[in-house]
Amino acid sequence: MTEQNSTPNATWEAKLIQQLATDYLKEKKRKRRWSIFFKLAFIILFVWLVFAFYKNDQEGNEKTNKPHVALIDIFGPIEDEADTADNAARSLREAFKDKLTVGIILRINSPGGSPVQADYVFNEITRLRKLYPKTKVYAVCTDLCASAAYYIAAAADEIYANPASLVGSIGVLYNGFGFVDILQKVGVERRLITAGKNKGFMDPFSPLEPEQKQIMQSMLDSVHTQFEDRVMQGRGTRLKVTPEIFSGLFWTGTRAKELGLIDGFGSAGSVARDVIKNSNIIDYTVKPNVLERFANRLGTSMSSELAAQLGLNAKVTGKI
């Protein structure tokens, strides 16, 4: 009787063990497949990144062996996070250095940005023009060439735009918000402790101090004067100085030509063809590759987080 009962139990246990072993092997195979999949995906991603890096580098080196016009694009906000100024400067150096470059076109479509970055590009254009006096620089404004973008354009030998382009905005601004009344209404107390009476300069949760407002205005006026000087340096007697020219207003291309902010109307293609007399255009614009963009974003994020932890974030941002 005992042997009869033990036989079914032994058979059931054997089947259970066999089933468990089978399931275990299936799970191992499934994990192995996923492991292989992720490894392959990583390899493909790595190869793609290397290819993108190589392709970007090769595109930057593909130059013609004939006389040509160098085209350099300056698009979007002019700021250090996007490396706009660095890329523009690198592009300019490459274009000027090429002995077959017969002219350089800066194609600009930007609302402005950092006066520091704009001045960096302005000075680089001025320096290179002195080193290569035979190579002229032409700025071509597309939809928008305002503030820091026009700051850069002013360094060119000549400026062109479309009659409907928006050009100018020679001014400097600081913008922010004040939340003092809101804190009082909701019963929140601001506890700001600083070493140095101006460390909390323009703090949005503290009342605006007349002395700090005056300091800020003085800073803006100083940058504005620098902006004016650069425009006067670049445009010279072509500029018709009026009470409004440096007021921060912007104008259509038609009015900008009347004021001497631009020299004529045209696109990058028409300037190359009709002004420089060479339709062979080569793009010299330095564009960050995938690895550079990733590294820059990572570096910016880490530095911003570190600054936040140390309480070093800049609260005041000047834009032109």
C-alpha positions as CSV (number, residue, x, y, z in Angstrom):
1,M,0.0,0.0,0.0
2,T,2.8,2.4,0.8
3,E,4.7,1.6,-2.4
4,Q,1.5,2.2,-4.4
5,N,1.0,5.7,-2.8
6,S,4.7,6.7,-3.1
7,T,4.8,6.0,-6.9
8,P,2.3,8.7,-7.8
9,N,4.0,11.2,-5.4
10,A,7.4,10.4,-6.9
11,T,6.0,10.9,-10.4
12,W,4.4,14.2,-9.4
13,E,7.7,15.5,-7.8
14,A,9.7,14.5,-10.8
15,K,7.3,16.4,-13.1
16,L,7.4,19.4,-10.8
17,I,11.2,19.4,-10.8
18,Q,11.3,18.9,-14.6
19,Q,8.8,21.8,-15.0
20,L,10.9,24.1,-12.7
21,A,14.1,23.2,-14.6
22,T,12.3,23.9,-17.9
23,D,11.0,27.3,-16.6
24,Y,14.5,28.1,-15.3
25,L,16.1,27.4,-18.6
26,K,13.5,29.4,-20.4
27,E,14.0,32.4,-18.1
28,K,17.8,32.1,-18.6
29,K,17.3,32.1,-22.4
30,R,15.0,35.1,-22.1
31,K,17.4,37.1,-20.0
32,R,20.2,36.1,-22.4
33,R,18.2,37.4,-25.4
34,W,17.5,40.7,-23.6
35,S,21.1,41.0,-22.7
36,I,22.2,40.4,-26.3
37,F,19.6,42.9,-27.4
38,F,20.8,45.7,-25.1
39,K,24.4,45.0,-26.0
40,L,23.6,45.2,-29.7
41,A,21.6,48.4,-29.1
42,F,24.5,50.0,-27.2
43,I,27.0,49.0,-30.0
44,I,24.7,50.4,-32.6
45,L,24.3,53.7,-30.7
46,F,28.0,53.9,-30.1
47,V,28.7,53.3,-33.8
48,W,26.1,55.9,-34.8
49,L,27.7,58.5,-32.4
50,V,31.1,57.8,-33.9
51,F,29.7,58.1,-37.4
52,A,28.0,61.4,-36.6
53,F,31.2,62.7,-35.1
54,Y,33.2,61.6,-38.1
55,K,30.6,62.9,-40.6
56,N,30.4,66.3,-38.9
57,D,34.2,66.6,-38.9
58,Q,34.4,65.5,-42.6
59,E,31.7,68.0,-43.6
60,G,33.7,70.8,-42.0
61,N,36.8,69.8,-44.0
62,E,35.1,69.4,-47.4
63,K,36.2,72.6,-49.2
64,T,36.3,73.3,-52.8
65,N,39.5,73.9,-54.8
66,K,38.0,76.9,-56.6
67,P,37.5,80.5,-55.5
68,H,34.4,80.6,-53.4
69,V,32.2,82.6,-51.0
70,A,32.2,81.4,-47.4
71,L,28.8,81.2,-45.7
72,I,28.5,81.3,-41.9
73,D,25.1,81.1,-40.2
74,I,24.3,82.8,-37.0
75,F,20.9,81.6,-36.0
76,G,19.0,81.8,-32.7
77,P,19.8,83.4,-29.4
78,I,23.4,84.5,-29.0
79,E,24.5,82.8,-25.7
80,D,27.3,80.9,-24.3
81,E,25.2,77.8,-23.5
82,A,24.7,77.3,-27.2
83,D,28.4,78.1,-28.1
84,T,27.1,80.6,-30.6
85,A,30.0,82.9,-30.3
86,D,32.7,80.2,-30.2
87,N,31.3,78.5,-33.2
88,A,31.0,81.7,-35.1
89,A,34.6,82.6,-34.3
90,R,35.9,79.2,-35.3
91,S,33.9,79.5,-38.6
92,L,35.3,82.9,-39.3
93,R,38.9,81.8,-38.7
94,E,38.5,78.9,-41.1
95,A,36.9,81.0,-43.7
96,F,39.5,83.8,-43.6
97,K,42.4,81.3,-43.5
98,D,41.3,79.7,-46.8
99,K,43.2,81.4,-49.6
100,L,40.4,80.6,-52.0
101,T,37.8,82.6,-50.0
102,V,36.9,85.7,-52.0
103,G,34.3,86.9,-49.5
104,I,32.5,86.0,-46.3
105,I,28.7,86.2,-45.8
106,L,27.3,86.1,-42.2
107,R,23.7,85.0,-42.6
108,I,22.0,86.2,-39.4
109,N,18.6,85.4,-38.0
110,S,18.6,86.1,-34.3
111,P,16.7,88.1,-31.6
112,G,19.9,89.0,-29.8
113,G,21.4,87.8,-26.5
114,S,24.5,88.3,-24.5
115,P,26.5,91.5,-25.0
116,V,29.6,89.7,-23.9
117,Q,29.3,87.0,-26.6
118,A,28.3,89.6,-29.3
119,D,31.4,91.7,-28.4
120,Y,33.6,88.6,-28.7
121,V,32.4,87.9,-32.2
122,F,32.6,91.6,-33.1
123,N,36.2,91.8,-32.0
124,E,37.1,88.6,-33.8
125,I,35.7,89.9,-37.1
126,T,37.6,93.2,-36.6
127,R,40.8,91.4,-35.9
128,L,40.5,89.0,-38.9
129,R,39.6,91.8,-41.2
130,K,42.9,93.5,-40.3
131,L,44.8,90.3,-40.8
132,Y,43.1,89.6,-44.2
133,P,42.3,93.1,-45.6
134,K,41.4,91.7,-49.1
135,T,38.6,89.5,-47.7
136,K,35.5,91.5,-47.1
137,V,32.7,90.4,-44.7
138,Y,29.0,90.9,-45.6
139,A,26.2,90.5,-43.1
140,V,22.9,89.4,-44.5
141,C,19.9,89.8,-42.2
142,T,17.0,87.4,-42.8
143,D,13.9,87.6,-40.6
144,L,15.4,89.2,-37.5
145,C,18.7,90.9,-36.8
146,A,18.1,92.6,-33.5
147,S,20.2,93.7,-30.4
148,A,23.3,91.4,-30.0
149,A,22.7,90.1,-33.6
150,Y,23.0,93.6,-35.0
151,Y,25.9,94.2,-32.7
152,I,27.7,91.4,-34.6
153,A,26.5,92.6,-38.0
154,A,27.9,96.1,-37.4
155,A,31.4,94.6,-37.6
156,A,30.9,93.6,-41.3
157,D,32.0,95.7,-44.2
158,E,28.5,95.9,-45.5
159,I,25.0,94.9,-44.2
160,Y,22.2,93.7,-46.4
161,A,18.6,92.7,-45.5
162,N,15.2,92.1,-46.9
163,P,12.8,95.1,-47.0
164,A,10.6,93.2,-44.5
165,S,13.4,92.2,-42.1
166,L,13.4,93.6,-38.6
167,V,16.6,95.3,-37.9
168,G,18.0,97.3,-35.0
169,S,17.0,97.3,-31.3
170,I,20.2,99.0,-30.2
171,G,19.5,98.9,-26.4
172,V,20.1,96.9,-23.3
173,L,17.6,95.5,-20.8
174,Y,17.2,93.7,-17.5
175,N,13.9,92.1,-16.7
176,G,12.7,90.4,-13.6
177,F,9.8,90.1,-11.1
178,G,9.0,91.3,-7.6
179,F,7.1,89.0,-5.3
180,V,7.1,91.0,-2.1
181,D,3.4,91.7,-1.9
182,I,2.5,88.1,-2.7
183,L,4.6,86.8,0.1
184,Q,2.9,89.2,2.6
185,K,-0.5,88.2,1.4
186,V,0.1,84.5,1.8
187,G,1.9,85.0,5.1
188,V,5.4,83.9,4.0
189,E,8.4,85.4,5.6
190,R,11.5,85.8,3.4
191,R,14.7,84.9,5.3
192,L,17.6,86.1,3.3
193,I,21.0,86.2,5.1
194,T,24.0,87.5,3.3
195,A,27.6,88.5,3.9
196,G,28.0,91.8,2.0
197,K,25.1,94.2,1.8
198,N,24.7,93.8,-2.0
199,K,25.0,90.0,-2.1
200,G,21.2,89.8,-2.4
201,F,21.3,92.3,-5.3
202,M,17.9,92.6,-7.0
203,D,16.4,89.7,-5.0
204,P,12.9,89.3,-6.3
205,F,11.5,88.5,-2.8
206,S,12.9,91.6,-1.2
207,P,11.8,95.3,-1.7
208,L,13.6,97.1,-4.6
209,E,16.2,99.4,-3.0
210,P,16.6,102.7,-4.8
211,E,20.4,102.4,-4.5
212,Q,20.5,99.0,-6.1
213,K,18.1,100.2,-8.9
214,Q,20.6,103.1,-9.6
215,I,23.5,100.7,-9.7
216,M,21.6,98.5,-12.2
217,Q,20.8,101.5,-14.3
218,S,24.4,102.5,-14.3
219,M,25.5,99.0,-15.5
220,L,22.9,99.0,-18.3
221,D,23.9,102.5,-19.4
222,S,27.6,101.4,-19.5
223,V,26.8,98.4,-21.7
224,H,24.5,100.5,-23.9
225,T,27.4,103.0,-24.4
226,Q,29.6,100.2,-25.5
227,F,26.9,99.0,-27.9
228,E,26.6,102.5,-29.4
229,D,30.4,102.8,-29.8
230,R,30.6,99.5,-31.7
231,V,27.8,100.5,-34.0
232,M,29.4,103.8,-34.7
233,Q,32.7,102.1,-35.2
234,G,31.2,99.7,-37.7
235,R,28.8,102.0,-39.6
236,G,30.7,105.3,-39.4
237,T,29.3,108.1,-41.5
238,R,26.8,105.8,-43.1
239,L,24.7,105.9,-39.9
240,K,22.2,108.7,-39.7
241,V,22.1,109.4,-36.0
242,T,18.7,110.4,-34.7
243,P,17.3,110.6,-31.1
244,E,15.6,107.3,-31.7
245,I,18.5,105.4,-33.4
246,F,19.9,104.1,-30.0
247,S,16.6,104.0,-28.2
248,G,16.1,100.3,-28.5
249,L,13.6,100.6,-31.4
250,F,13.8,98.3,-34.4
251,W,12.7,98.9,-38.0
252,T,11.9,97.2,-41.2
253,G,14.7,96.7,-43.7
254,T,13.3,99.6,-45.7
255,R,13.5,102.1,-42.9
256,A,16.8,100.6,-41.7
257,K,18.3,101.4,-45.1
258,E,17.1,105.0,-44.8
259,L,18.7,105.3,-41.4
260,G,22.0,103.8,-42.6
261,L,21.7,100.7,-40.5
262,I,22.1,98.6,-43.6
263,D,23.6,99.2,-47.0
264,G,21.1,97.5,-49.3
265,F,18.7,94.7,-49.9
266,G,19.6,91.1,-50.7
267,S,19.8,87.5,-49.7
268,A,22.9,85.4,-49.2
269,G,22.6,84.1,-52.8
270,S,22.1,87.5,-54.4
271,V,24.9,89.1,-52.4
272,A,27.3,86.3,-53.5
273,R,26.1,86.6,-57.1
274,D,25.7,90.4,-57.5
275,V,28.0,92.0,-55.0
276,I,30.9,89.5,-54.5
277,K,30.5,88.3,-58.1
278,N,30.9,84.6,-57.2
279,S,28.0,82.2,-56.9
280,N,30.1,79.3,-55.6
281,I,29.0,79.3,-52.0
282,I,30.6,77.0,-49.4
283,D,29.1,76.6,-45.9
284,Y,31.8,77.1,-43.2
285,T,29.4,77.1,-40.3
286,V,30.8,75.1,-37.4
287,K,28.0,72.9,-36.0
288,P,28.6,71.0,-32.8
289,N,28.4,67.3,-33.3
290,V,26.4,64.9,-31.2
291,L,29.1,64.2,-28.7
292,E,29.9,67.9,-28.2
293,R,26.3,68.8,-27.7
294,F,25.9,66.0,-25.1
295,A,29.1,67.0,-23.3
296,N,28.1,70.7,-23.3
297,R,24.7,69.9,-21.9
298,L,26.1,67.6,-19.3
299,G,28.7,70.2,-18.3
300,T,26.2,73.0,-18.1
301,S,23.8,71.0,-16.1
302,M,26.5,69.9,-13.6
303,S,27.9,73.5,-13.2
304,S,24.4,74.9,-12.8
305,E,23.6,72.3,-10.1
306,L,26.9,73.0,-8.3
307,A,26.2,76.7,-8.4
308,A,22.7,76.2,-7.0
309,Q,24.0,74.1,-4.2
310,L,26.6,76.8,-3.3
311,G,24.2,79.7,-3.7
312,L,26.2,81.2,-6.5
313,N,23.5,81.4,-9.2
314,A,23.6,84.8,-11.0
315,K,20.2,86.5,-10.5
316,V,21.0,89.4,-12.9
317,T,21.0,88.7,-16.6
318,G,21.8,91.4,-19.0
319,K,20.5,91.0,-22.6
320,I,20.8,93.1,-25.7
